[in-house]
Amino acid sequence: MPQFTGVDHVALSVTDVAASHRFYTEVLGFVQVMDIGHGRIYLHNPAGFTLALLQQPWGKGEKFTELSTGLDHLGLSASDLDELQQWQNRFDDLGVTYTPIREAEGGYHLNFRDPDGIALEFFAPKPWFAEAVAIIRTGALTDEQIQQQAGELLAINAQG
């Protein structure tokens, strides 16, 4: 089977590209690298992640809802719980709508919204989860080994 090496970019449809530009540059630190008329292309340094914000001329202009088929949310990486707390403090300072940090089985989540209500999330993995993902990213495991390891790790960490 052909392989892919990662996620290259995401393109989001927005209702007001100028308002979205301010949010993604001023709040999240993206840098605009191109204007394509009905949209703009951004890079994030140092993540190297590419984001496109598109204001579709034929768009409906409705607010985002994860209850419609399609994108539920876009997950971004954070290094640890301390970094999530710094993001939460920044959101307080800038008036960003968010749900306070929540602990989950594999890590911690900080959910927030952009000006169109697009659901975004910072995820900081617990050390065991980060280690497991690092091993998977080496490409040294078969699909069966990944499934077995995941089952074992979830069982061990569910016990406490």
C-alpha positions as CSV (number, residue, x, y, z in Angstrom):
1,M,0.0,0.0,0.0
2,P,1.3,3.5,-0.7
3,Q,2.3,5.5,2.4
4,F,2.1,9.2,3.4
5,T,4.5,10.8,5.8
6,G,2.4,13.2,7.7
7,V,-0.2,15.9,7.6
8,D,0.9,18.7,5.1
9,H,-1.8,21.3,5.7
10,V,-5.3,22.1,6.6
11,A,-7.6,24.5,4.8
12,L,-10.5,26.1,6.8
13,S,-13.4,28.0,5.3
14,V,-14.1,31.2,7.2
15,T,-16.7,34.0,7.0
16,D,-14.3,36.9,7.5
17,V,-10.7,36.3,6.4
18,A,-9.5,39.5,8.1
19,A,-10.9,38.5,11.5
20,S,-9.5,35.0,11.1
21,H,-6.1,36.5,10.1
22,R,-6.0,38.5,13.3
23,F,-6.9,35.4,15.4
24,Y,-4.4,33.0,13.8
25,T,-1.6,35.5,13.8
26,E,-2.1,37.4,17.0
27,V,-3.4,34.5,19.2
28,L,-1.7,31.4,17.8
29,G,1.4,33.0,16.2
30,F,1.0,31.9,12.5
31,V,2.9,33.9,9.9
32,Q,1.1,34.8,6.6
33,V,3.2,33.8,3.6
34,M,0.8,34.2,0.7
35,D,-2.4,36.0,-0.2
36,I,-4.4,34.1,-2.9
37,G,-7.3,36.6,-3.2
38,H,-10.1,34.7,-1.5
39,G,-7.8,33.3,1.1
40,R,-4.4,33.4,2.8
41,I,-1.7,30.8,3.5
42,Y,0.1,30.7,6.8
43,L,3.0,28.8,8.3
44,H,3.7,28.2,12.0
45,N,7.2,28.5,13.3
46,P,8.6,26.3,14.7
47,A,5.9,23.6,14.1
48,G,6.2,24.0,10.3
49,F,2.5,23.5,10.0
50,T,0.7,25.1,7.0
51,L,-2.8,26.6,7.3
52,A,-5.0,28.0,4.7
53,L,-7.9,30.3,5.5
54,L,-10.4,30.6,2.7
55,Q,-13.3,33.0,2.4
56,Q,-15.4,31.1,-0.2
57,P,-17.3,33.5,-2.5
58,W,-20.1,31.0,-2.6
59,G,-20.0,30.1,1.1
60,K,-23.1,30.1,3.2
61,G,-21.6,32.3,5.9
62,E,-22.8,30.1,8.7
63,K,-20.9,29.5,12.0
64,F,-19.0,26.2,12.3
65,T,-20.6,23.3,14.1
66,E,-19.0,20.0,14.8
67,L,-22.5,18.5,14.6
68,S,-22.4,18.6,10.8
69,T,-20.6,16.0,8.8
70,G,-17.0,16.9,8.3
71,L,-14.4,18.4,10.6
72,D,-15.0,17.9,14.3
73,H,-12.0,19.8,15.5
74,L,-8.4,20.5,14.7
75,G,-5.9,19.2,17.2
76,L,-2.6,21.0,17.8
77,S,0.3,19.7,19.9
78,A,1.5,21.1,23.2
79,S,4.5,19.8,25.0
80,D,3.1,19.4,28.5
81,L,0.5,20.5,31.0
82,D,2.5,23.6,31.9
83,E,2.4,24.8,28.3
84,L,-1.4,24.2,28.3
85,Q,-1.7,26.4,31.4
86,Q,0.3,29.1,29.6
87,W,-2.1,28.9,26.6
88,Q,-5.1,29.0,28.9
89,N,-3.7,32.2,30.6
90,R,-3.1,33.7,27.1
91,F,-6.7,32.9,26.1
92,D,-7.9,34.7,29.3
93,D,-5.8,37.7,28.4
94,L,-7.0,37.8,24.8
95,G,-10.7,37.0,25.4
96,V,-10.6,33.7,23.5
97,T,-13.5,31.3,24.1
98,Y,-12.3,28.0,25.6
99,T,-13.1,25.1,27.9
100,P,-10.7,24.8,30.9
101,I,-8.0,22.1,30.7
102,R,-9.4,18.6,31.0
103,E,-7.5,15.4,31.8
104,A,-8.1,12.4,29.6
105,E,-6.7,8.9,29.5
106,G,-3.7,9.8,27.3
107,G,-3.1,13.4,28.2
108,Y,-4.6,16.8,28.7
109,H,-6.9,18.8,26.4
110,L,-7.6,22.6,26.1
111,N,-10.4,23.2,23.7
112,F,-11.1,26.6,22.2
113,R,-12.8,28.3,19.2
114,D,-11.7,30.7,16.5
115,P,-13.9,33.7,15.4
116,D,-16.1,31.4,13.3
117,G,-16.6,29.0,16.1
118,I,-14.2,26.4,14.5
119,A,-13.3,23.9,17.2
120,L,-9.6,23.8,18.0
121,E,-7.7,21.9,20.6
122,F,-4.3,21.8,22.2
123,F,-3.3,18.3,23.4
124,A,-0.4,17.6,25.8
125,P,0.3,13.9,26.1
126,K,1.1,12.1,29.3
127,P,4.7,10.8,29.2
128,W,3.6,7.2,28.6
129,F,1.5,8.3,25.6
130,A,4.2,10.5,24.2
131,E,6.7,7.6,24.4
132,A,4.3,5.3,22.6
133,V,3.7,7.7,19.8
134,A,7.4,8.3,19.4
135,I,8.0,4.6,19.0
136,I,5.2,4.3,16.4
137,R,6.6,7.3,14.5
138,T,9.9,5.3,14.0
139,G,8.0,3.1,11.5
140,A,9.6,0.0,13.1
141,L,6.3,-1.6,14.2
142,T,3.8,-3.5,12.1
143,D,0.1,-2.6,12.3
144,E,-0.5,-5.6,14.5
145,Q,2.3,-4.6,16.9
146,I,0.8,-1.2,17.1
147,Q,-2.6,-2.6,18.0
148,Q,-1.1,-4.9,20.6
149,Q,1.0,-2.2,22.2
150,A,-1.9,0.2,22.3
151,G,-4.1,-2.4,24.0
152,E,-1.5,-3.2,26.6
153,L,-0.7,0.5,27.3
154,L,-4.4,1.4,27.7
155,A,-4.9,-1.6,30.1
156,I,-1.9,-0.7,32.2
157,N,-2.7,3.0,32.5
158,A,-6.4,2.3,33.2
159,Q,-5.3,0.3,36.3
160,G,-3.7,3.4,37.6
